[in-house]
Amino acid sequence: MSTALFPSLWAMRPRELESLCTQMTLHHTSKLDQPTEAAGPMGLFPGQQDPGDLPYELVGTLAIVPVVGPLSKRGDWCLTSMRRIGQVVQLAASNPRVRAIMLDIDSPGGTVDGTEELADIIRAASEEKPLYAFANGLMASAAYWIGSCAKEIAAPATAQIGSIGVVMVHVETSRLAESIGYTFTVITAGKYKAMGNSVEPLTDEARAYLQSGTDALYDLFLEAVSTGRKVDRAGALSVADGKVFLAGEALGVGLIDRIESRESFVNHINEEVRMDLTTLKKEAPGALSEHRAEIETELKAEASKTLQEAVAVEQQRCIGVCGVLMGQDASQKLAGVLAAGVSVEQASSMAALLGGTQQTPPQDGATAPDAQGKMLAALQNAHGQGLAPMAGKDVSEQSFEALVEARMSEAKCSRAAAIVHVARTNPEAHKAYTNGLSRKEK
C-alpha cells in the first residue's frame, strides 16, 4: 500500500502500529481504501445486529459503549470509527433511561486525527451524566487519551495501561529508488511544502520541523491527561514517557482508580448512581432541602401559569355565553368588568353598569325570575344536558355545580375529581360556593 494512504501521526502503541501497517499493506484492496462509513451515516456498531437495536449494552441504567481495536476518525481502512463511538456516546447521554455511561475500552490507540474531537464529545457527555472507563485488556495511547476524560477508571489486574505519547512514522525511499534506477525531483513553492518527504534524505531542519509538530500534539495529550486525572503538568509528564504499565503499576502512578473485574465495576457504577431518597436525606440533607425548594418553586410557577390560562379560557366562555343570551352590549360590559378584576361584592354594587338595577334576592320559597328560567331553557337547548334550576341554591352555587357537571361530562371523571379540577381552575366560584354552604350551616 502506498505510504501516502497512511496518516502521518499516531497516538498508538508502536508494536500494534507496526503490525497494523504490515496488515494494511498485505491486505490492500480498493475496498479497504474506502471509509466504512460510505455505506451510511451511522451503520451498525459492534454487537448491533439490527439498526433498531441500541448500539450499546444497557445493564440496569448503565450504558456500556465499546471502544475496541485500532481507532481512526472515520473508520478508514476497516479501523474503528471514533466518530461512530462519539455518536453512540451522545445517544446514550440523551436516553432518559440511562443514568451513567461506561466506556469499555480494549484498544492500542489510533490516529491523532479524531482523538481530540472524540474526547470533546466524551467530556460534554460527562457533564450530563456520570461517565466511567474500564480498561478491558489494553488502554493505550489515544485510547487512554479518550479514557482519561472519565470520572473513574478501573481495570483487571492483567490489563495494560499507558503508552502516553505521539508517534510519527517517516519512511525514506531514496536509496531504494536509486537502486532500481529511479530519480525523484521535488519541486515546491514554499519552504516547508514538501519538507520531510519520503524520496529525499531527512535533513536536520526537516527533522526539527516534524519534531515540532509532534511535540505540539504531545502537549495536547499531556493537557488532556492532566485535566482528566486532575494532576498538574509535572504529574502528567511523570507517566507520559510512552511506558506501558500493568494495572497494579498504573494504580500506583495514578493512571487508574480501581483494580477489579468488569462485572464488579459495573455493579459499583449502578450502586453509585442509585442513591435513593433515604440515602440522600442522610448524606446530603442540605442538598435535598435545596432541591425540594427548587422543585416547589417550579411547580408553583407552573400551577400559577396553568390556572391563569384556565381562568382566561373560562372567562372567554362566559363572555361568549353572555353575548349569545344577553346581547353584545352586555357581553362587552362583562368583559370590561372581568378585565378590571372586579369581585362579586363589587359587581353587586355596580349592577347599573350591566344595564339594570340592583336586585333584592328572592325570599325563601320564592320562584326564580322568568329571565333565569328562560336562560336555563336556552342553555338546555344549546347544550343538551337537561339543566334545571336548583332550588334552594344561589347563583354562585349554581355556577359551581354547573361547572362540576360540565367537567364530569367532558372528562368522564368522578364527581370528586371534577370538584378538585373546578376548584383549581375557578377559585372564585369555589370560594363563593363554600361561603354559601357555610352560611347555610349557620
N, C-alpha and C positions, 0 to 999 in steps of 0.2 A: 504493500500500500504506500502511496506517496506520502512523504512526511508532511506535505502541505495540508493533508487532511487531519493531522493531529493538532489538538490545542497545544500552545506553547507553554502554558503554565498549569501546573497541577498541584493540588493540595492532597497528596496521596502517598501512602507508604511506598517507598521505592521498589520493594520486592513485588508487590501486586502491580505496580505501574509497568515494570519490565515485562511481567507475564502478560499483562493486558496488551501491551504494544505488540508482543510476539503473536498473540492470538488474533489481533486485528489484522496483522499483516498476512498471516497464514490463511485466514478465512475471509479475505477481502472479496466482496461481491458487490455488484451495483446496488443490490437491495439493501445491503448493510450501510451503504453510503447515505441512505435516505433517513431522515429523522423518523423515529417510530410514531411521532405524533401526526404524521401525514395522514393516517387513517381516520383521524377525527380529533376534535379539540380536547376530548377527555380520554377516550379509550377505556380499557379495563385496567384496573390496578391489581397489584399482586394479591392473589386469593379471591379476586372478584370474578364470579362465574357468569353473572348477568348484570347488564347495565343498571337494572333496578335494585340490585343489592347495595348495601352500604359498602363503600370502598375501604372500610376499616373494621376491625374487630371491636364489638361492643360487649364489654364484660361489666355487668351492672350498669353503672352510669359512667364508666371509663371507656373512652375511645382509644384504641391501640392502633397507631399508624405505623406501618412497616417502612423502614429505611434500609434497604438491602442491596448489597453489591456495589460495584463502582458507579459513581454518580456523574452525570453531566447535566447541563442546564436544560436541554430539550430532550434528552434521552437518545441522542445520536449514537450511532454505532452499537445499537442494542444495549446501551447502558441505561441505568435507572434515571428517569427524568426528575430533576429537582423541582421543576415547575408543577409536575403532577403531584409530587409529595406536598408542595405548598397548597395546591387545590384541595387535597384531602384534609389537611390541617384546617383550612378555612371552613370546609363543610362541617367538620366535627365541631369547630368553635361556634357555628351558627345553629347547631342542633340543640333544641331545648332539653332533649333527653340526656345530653352529655353534660356532665359536671366537671370532668377533668380529661386531659389528653396525655397519652404516653407515647413517646417515640420509641419504637422497638428497633434498635439500631444494630446492624451487623454489616459493616461497610469499612473498606480500607480508605475511603475518601473518594476524591474525583477531581474534576476540573475546578480551577479557581473561579472561572466564569460561571455565575449562577449561585455560588455558595452564599455570598452576602445577601443576594435577593431572597433566597430561602430563609436565611437567618432573620431577616427583617420580618417576614411573614410569621415565623415562629414567635418572635418577640411580641408582635402585635396580638397574636392569638393568646399568648400567656397573660396579657393584660385583661383578657375577657374571662379566661378560665385557667385554673392551675395546670401547668404543663410540666411533665416529668420525662426523663430519658432513661432507657435501660440499655446497657452495653451487652448485647446478646451474642457475645463471642468476640467481636472486633469493633472498636470505635476509634478510628484513627484519622488524623489529618482533617480533611474537610468534614468528615462525619463527626469528629469531635468539635469542630468549629460550630456545627449546627447544634449538637447536643449540649454544648456549654450554655445555650440560652435557657435551658430548663432550670426550674427552681430546685430540683433534686435529681441526682444521677446515681443509679445503682448498677451493680454488675455481679455476676457469679465469680467465684474465686479464680477461675481459669481464663477469664476474659482478658483481652489485651487492649490497653487504652493509651492514647497519646499520639506520637508522631506529629507533634505540632511544628509545622514548618511549611515551606513552599519549595517546589521543585521546578526547575526549568530544564528541559531537555534540548540540548543543541547538538545537531548532527552535522558533521563536516564531511562532505563527499569529494573534496577537491582532489585528493590523491587517487581515489577510486576512479574518478573521471579521467584523470591523467593516464592511468594505467590502461584504460580501454580506448584512449585516443580522443577523449572529449576535452574541449576547451570552452570554458564559460566566461563570457564577458558581461559584467554587470554595469549597466548604465542607469544612473539615477539623477534626479533633480531634487536636491535636499540631502544634507549631510547624513542624516540618520535613516533615510528612507529604506535602505537595504542593509543597514548595519547588523551584523550577526547572521547573515545569510549562510546557507549550508554549502555553497560552492566555492567559498573563499576561506582561507585560514582565518581563525578568530584572532583579531588584534587585541592588544591591551585596552585600547579605547573602546572597542566593541564589547569586550568582556565587562568593563566598568559600566557601560550603558545598560547592558542586560541585567547586571547585578543590581543597579539602582532600582529598576522596576520590580525585581524580585524582593528587594528589601522593603519597598513601599507596601507591597501586598502582605509581607510578613508582619509589618507594623499593624495592619488592619486585623490580622489574625490575633496578634497579641492583645489588641484593644478589645476584641470580641471575647477572648478568654478572660481578660481582666474584669470586664463588665459582668459577664455571666457568672463567674465564680466569686465575684466580689473581693478581688485581691488587687493590690497595686501592680504597676507595671513590672517592678522588680520581682514580685511574686510570680507573675505570669512568665517572665523571662527565665526564671529558675527551672521551669519544667518544659520550656519551649525550645529545646535543642534538637528536636527530632527523635528523641528516645521514645521507645515503646515500653510501657510498664505493665506488669501483671496487676490484677485487681488490688492485691494487698499493698503493693508499692504505690499504685495510683491513689489509694485511700490515704496512705501516709503523706503524700505530697499535695493532697487537696484536689486531685482531678475528679474524684467521685466522692459520694457521701455515704454510701452503704454497700456492703457485700452481702448479697442474698440472692435467692433464686427468683426467677421471673414470676412464678406463682405467688411467692411471698410478697414481692414488691407490688404486684397488682392488688393483693389483699390490703396491703398497707395503704395504698393510694385510696382505695374505696372507703376504708375506715376513716381516713383523714378528711375526706370530703363529705362524710356522712354525719357531720356534727348535728345532733338533734337539738330540740329546744331546751331540754333539761341540761344538756352539757353547756349550751350557750349561756343559760342563766347562771350556771355555776362558775364558768370560766371567764365570762365577759359580761357581767351584768350591766356595766355602763354602756357597752356597745348595743346590748339588747334594748335598753331604755331609749337610746337614741334612734335605733331602728324602728321601734314601736311608734315613737313620736313622729318620725318621718312618714310612716305609713298612715297614721291617723290624720296627719295634715293633708296628705294626698287624697285620702278617702273623703274627708270633709269638703275639700275643694271640688272633688268630682261630684259628690252628692249635691252640693250647692248649685253647681252648673246644671245638673240633671233636673233639679227642682225648678230652677229658673226657666229652663226650656219647657218643662211640663206646664208650668203656670202660664207661660206665654201662649202655648197651644190651646189651653183651656179658655183663656181669655178671648182668643180669636174665635173659638167655637161659640162662646156665649154671645159675643158681639154679633156673630153671624145669625144665630137664632133670634136675637133681639131684632135684627134688621128685617128678618122674614115676618115675624109676628107683630111687631110694633112700628115698623117703618124705618127708613134710613135715617131720618132725623133723630129718632130716639137711639138708634144704633150708634150714631156719631157722638151723641152726648154721653152714652155709656162708655164708649172708647176713651173719651177725654177724662171721665171720672176715674176709670181704671188706670190710665196712664199717670194720673196725679197721685195714685196710691191712696185714694180715699177709703176709709174704713166704713163698716156697715153703720156704725153710730153716726159718723159724719154725714154719710149719704142720707140718713133718716132726716137730718135737719136741713138737707139741701134738696129735698124731694122736688121742689119747684123747678130745679134745673132740668129735670127729666120731663117736664111738660105737665105736671099735675100738682096736686096739693097733698100735704102730709095726711096720711090716712090713720084713723084710730083702729087698732087691731080689733077684730070681732070678738064679742063676748063669748064665754063658754056656751057651747050648744048652737052658736050662730053658724049659718052656712057660709061657705066661701063665696066671694063676689062672682058675678057672672063672668067677668073678664078672666078670672082664674080658671073657671070651668071651660071656657072657650079655648084658652091657651093649652090646657091639658088635652082637650079633644084634638086640637091641631097637632100637638106632639104625638098623640097616639096614632093619628093617620099617617104622619110623616115617618115615624119610627117603627110602627107596627108592633109595639111591645105591650099594648094594653095598659097604659099608665092610668092611674086613677088617683083622685085626691086622697091624701092620707089624713083621716080625721084625727083631730087632737094634736097635730104637729104643725109647728110654724113653718115659715118659708125656708129658713136655714136648714131645718131638719129634712124637709122635702128635698132640698138641693143635694144634701149629703147622701140621703138614701137613693136618690136618682142616680147619682154618680156611682155609688156602690153597685146598684143593679146593672148599670151600663158596663162597669168593669167586669162583673161576673159573666155577663153575656159575651163581651168582647174577648176576654182571656180564657173563658171556660174554666174559671177557678172557683174555689170555695168562697163563702161569704167573708170568712176571716181574712183570707189573703186579699180579697178585694178591699176590705176596710183598711188594711195596712197600706195598700197601694194608694188609695184615695187620700188617706190621712197624710201621706208623704207628699203627694203631688198637689193637694188642695188643702193646705194647713188652715186657711181662714174658714173654709166650710166645715172642716173638722172641729175647729175651735168653737164655732157657733153652735154646732151640733152638740158637743159635750156641755157647753154652757146651758143649752136648752134642757138637757137631761138633768143637770144639777138643779135648775130652777124647779123642775117637776118633783124631784126628790124632796125638796124643801116644802 
